[in-house]
Structures are given as structure tokens and as C-alpha cells.
Amino acid sequence: MPLPAQSQENLNSHPAVPALSAAQRSNLFPLTAAGYAWWRQRSLRALGADYTLEREARLFRARCSPRAGQRWLDVGTSAGFYAGVLARAGCEVLAVDISAPMLREGARREPDARIDWAQLNMERSDLPTGAFDGVTVGATLNETRGPAALLRECARVLRPGGQLWLMYLRRTGGPLQALFERPAAGGLNFPDPAWVQRQLPGLTRTDALAVGAVQFERYVAGAASSERETL
């Protein structure tokens, strides 16, 4: 499902889509994209969660069980971490990001024919409704200016029974979060898990795990309520 590339500056031209945050704009630079995989490998430990990418990948595979023939959407793919995990499981993947340099870096690091790369803002995507078996969102929720809109779009594109996997920094009320919420310091947002759950009324949260300030969650479209508090 390859999509045509869009200008980085017109991805938010629709009045319903907020302007890019400072954190999002920083991702438009080639230097940021070149160093992102290095940061992603170390970011959870730096944020107080002793979790490697290998453990994160195992956790995701154990709870979501991606398999060959499924169609997944990787939102805010950056350097393609989740896209690569999915492709190696045999899935067809549409990896989207607002940043052309990030997409080029992801395609360089994950040269798999099962991955299509597309420049797209998931706050208003125009992707077909019910088109995907699963959606992954790795930390993009913290950077977007419209987290509620992004979550609604992720839910909309899931087929009945489809899975949504989230990794994000949850609200702790700490001084560093207050600093990085300021527009000049990044304009990040740190959602509370209860708030996230309210934005997904048609999905059921089945799994939740807090590791330091990092939150991992799995939702299923139309599933009966049965949540595991530990993963």
C-alpha cells in the first residue's frame, strides 16, 4: 500500500490538524534521523526503565503475536524499529512518519521488501477504515500535537479484532516533564493511561505494563474486557 510522498511543510495544512510541535520539527533534520537509532537503543534506560530494544521486541511479539500474512501500520516509524520486528515476523507493513529523513533512515536500516515507507501525518491520515490487522505506535504519542486525533485515527484503521500496541511516556508530574511540555523545549505531552483509554472507546485494553516512566499497552478492537496488569 505505498503512498505518494508529501511535502514536510504541507502535512499539517488541514485546519483540523495542529501545527507541528518543536519535537516533531526536530525530526525533520537529517542529523536527528541519523542519530535516532542510537538514541532509541538507549532511551528507555536513560528514562529510568532498564529495558533494551531486544526485550521490548520480545514483549511485543509475546503479547501481539504478529504473523505472516497480516497487514500492520507502524505509526511514527522513525528509524523503523517496529517495522523491522513486524517484517521479520512475515507481516506486510506500512511504515509512516512525517519526516522524510526518518523514512530514508528507516529504509536504510530495514531494507525489507515487506515494508512500504510513506510520509504521512496520522493525526489526519485518510487511510482506509478497517485496513489493518494491527497498529504500532512507539513514543510518537508523546511528540504529536494532537494525541487524541492520532489515537482516533489508529482505532479507525483497525479491522474488528485488530490490535493497537502503544509505547509512551506516561504522566508522572515531575519537573522534567513540565519543562519538556513547554513549546520552546519540545512541546511534548505526557498522557495519563486513563486518559488514553478514554480516547479509545471502541477498543479494550487487554495488557498494561509500567516500566519506570514508560508505559506499554495493548488494545483490541471489539474485545471483551479482560486486562492483564503485568506483561
C-alpha positions in Angstrom: 0.0 0.0 0.0 2.6 2.6 -1.0 1.5 6.2 -0.7 2.8 9.3 -2.6 5.3 11.4 -0.7 4.1 14.8 0.7 6.0 17.9 1.4 7.0 18.1 5.1 5.6 21.5 5.3 2.1 20.7 4.0 1.4 17.6 6.1 -0.5 19.8 8.5 -2.2 22.2 6.1 -5.7 21.0 7.0 -7.3 23.2 9.7 -8.2 20.2 11.8 -4.5 19.3 12.3 -2.4 21.3 14.8 0.9 22.7 13.8 4.0 20.5 14.4 5.5 20.5 17.9 9.1 21.5 18.3 9.9 17.9 18.9 8.3 16.9 15.6 10.1 19.6 13.8 13.4 18.5 15.2 12.8 15.1 13.5 12.7 16.8 10.1 16.5 17.3 10.2 18.8 14.7 8.6 21.2 14.8 11.6 18.3 13.9 14.0 17.4 11.0 11.8 21.0 9.8 11.6 21.3 9.6 15.4 17.8 8.4 16.2 18.6 4.7 16.3 21.5 5.3 18.7 19.2 7.2 21.0 16.3 4.7 20.7 18.6 1.9 21.8 19.5 3.8 25.0 16.4 5.9 25.6 14.4 3.7 28.0 17.4 3.2 30.3 18.0 7.0 30.3 14.4 7.4 31.2 14.6 5.1 34.2 13.4 1.9 32.5 16.0 -0.9 32.4 14.7 -2.2 29.1 16.6 -3.0 25.9 15.2 -3.0 22.4 15.6 -6.7 22.4 13.4 -7.1 25.5 10.9 -4.6 24.0 10.7 -6.6 20.8 10.2 -9.9 22.8 7.5 -8.2 24.9 5.7 -7.0 21.7 5.9 -10.4 20.0 4.7 -12.3 23.1 1.6 -10.1 23.5 0.6 -9.3 19.9 1.9 -12.5 18.1 2.3 -10.8 14.7 2.3 -13.5 12.0 2.9 -13.9 8.3 0.1 -12.5 6.1 -1.1 -9.9 8.5 -1.1 -6.2 7.5 0.3 -3.8 10.1 0.7 0.0 10.3 3.7 1.4 12.1 2.9 5.0 13.1 5.8 7.4 13.6 8.2 4.7 12.5 11.3 6.9 12.8 14.3 4.5 12.2 11.9 1.6 11.6 12.3 -0.4 14.8 8.8 -1.9 15.0 8.5 -2.1 11.2 11.6 -4.3 11.2 10.2 -6.5 14.0 7.0 -6.9 12.1 8.6 -7.6 8.7 10.8 -10.3 10.3 7.6 -12.0 11.6 6.4 -12.1 8.0 3.9 -9.2 8.2 3.3 -6.7 5.4 4.0 -3.3 6.9 3.1 0.3 6.1 5.6 2.4 8.0 4.6 6.1 8.2 6.3 9.2 9.5 6.1 13.0 9.0 9.8 13.2 8.4 11.4 12.3 5.1 14.9 11.9 6.6 13.5 9.5 9.2 11.9 7.4 6.4 15.1 7.3 4.5 17.0 6.2 7.6 14.4 3.5 8.3 14.5 2.2 4.8 18.3 2.1 5.0 18.3 0.2 8.3 15.4 -2.1 7.4 15.7 -3.0 3.7 12.9 -5.4 3.6 10.5 -5.7 0.6 7.6 -6.3 3.0 7.8 -2.7 4.3 6.3 0.2 2.4 7.5 3.6 3.6 5.2 6.7 3.4 5.3 10.3 4.5 2.1 10.8 6.4 0.7 12.6 9.5 -1.6 10.1 11.4 -3.5 13.0 13.0 -5.5 13.0 9.8 -4.4 10.2 7.6 -7.2 9.4 5.1 -6.1 5.8 5.2 -8.9 3.3 4.6 -11.1 2.4 7.5 -10.5 -1.1 8.9 -7.5 -1.7 6.6 -5.0 -3.1 9.2 -4.7 -6.2 11.4 -2.5 -4.2 13.8 -1.1 -0.7 14.6 2.1 0.0 16.5 2.9 3.4 18.0 6.3 3.7 19.6 6.7 7.0 21.5 5.0 9.1 18.8 2.1 9.7 21.1 4.4 12.0 23.2 5.5 14.1 20.3 2.3 14.7 18.4 0.4 18.0 18.9 -2.9 16.1 18.5 -2.7 12.9 20.6 -6.4 12.4 20.8 -6.7 12.7 17.0 -3.8 10.3 16.5 -5.4 7.7 18.7 -8.8 8.1 17.0 -7.1 7.5 13.6 -5.3 4.5 14.9 -8.5 3.0 16.1 -10.4 3.8 12.9 -8.0 2.0 10.6 -8.1 -1.2 12.6 -10.2 -4.1 11.4 -12.6 -5.8 14.0 -10.4 -7.8 16.3 -7.3 -5.8 15.3 -4.6 -4.8 17.8 -3.2 -1.5 18.8 0.2 -1.5 20.6 1.4 1.7 22.4 4.7 2.6 24.0 4.8 6.1 25.5 6.0 8.1 28.5 3.1 8.4 30.9 2.4 11.5 33.1 4.4 11.5 36.3 4.1 15.1 37.3 7.8 15.5 37.5 9.7 18.8 36.9 11.4 17.5 33.7 8.1 16.6 32.2 6.8 20.1 33.0 9.9 21.6 31.3 9.6 19.5 28.1 5.9 20.3 27.8 6.8 23.9 27.2 6.7 24.7 23.4 10.2 26.0 23.3 11.6 22.9 25.0 9.9 20.4 22.7 6.2 20.8 23.3 5.9 17.2 24.4 2.8 15.7 26.0 2.7 13.0 28.7 -0.7 11.3 28.7 -2.2 9.6 31.7 -3.1 5.9 30.8 -6.7 6.5 32.0 -6.9 9.4 29.5 -5.5 7.3 26.7 -8.1 4.6 27.5 -11.0 7.2 27.3 -9.8 8.2 23.8 -10.4 4.6 22.5 -14.0 3.8 23.4 -14.3 1.1 20.8 -11.2 -0.8 21.9 -10.5 -2.8 25.0 -7.2 -2.6 26.9 -6.0 -6.1 27.4 -2.5 -5.5 28.7 -0.7 -2.8 30.5 2.8 -2.5 32.0 4.6 0.4 33.6 8.4 0.3 33.5 9.8 3.4 35.1 8.0 6.3 33.3 7.5 4.1 30.2 4.0 2.6 29.5 3.4 -0.4 27.3 -0.3 -1.1 26.4 -2.2 -3.5 24.1 -5.7 -2.8 22.9 -8.0 -4.9 20.8 -10.9 -3.6 18.7 -14.2 -5.0 20.0 -12.6 -7.4 22.5 -14.3 -8.4 25.8 -12.8 -6.7 28.8 -10.1 -8.8 30.4 -7.0 -6.9 31.3 -3.6 -8.1 32.5 -1.9 -5.6 34.7 1.5 -7.2 34.1 3.1 -8.3 30.9 
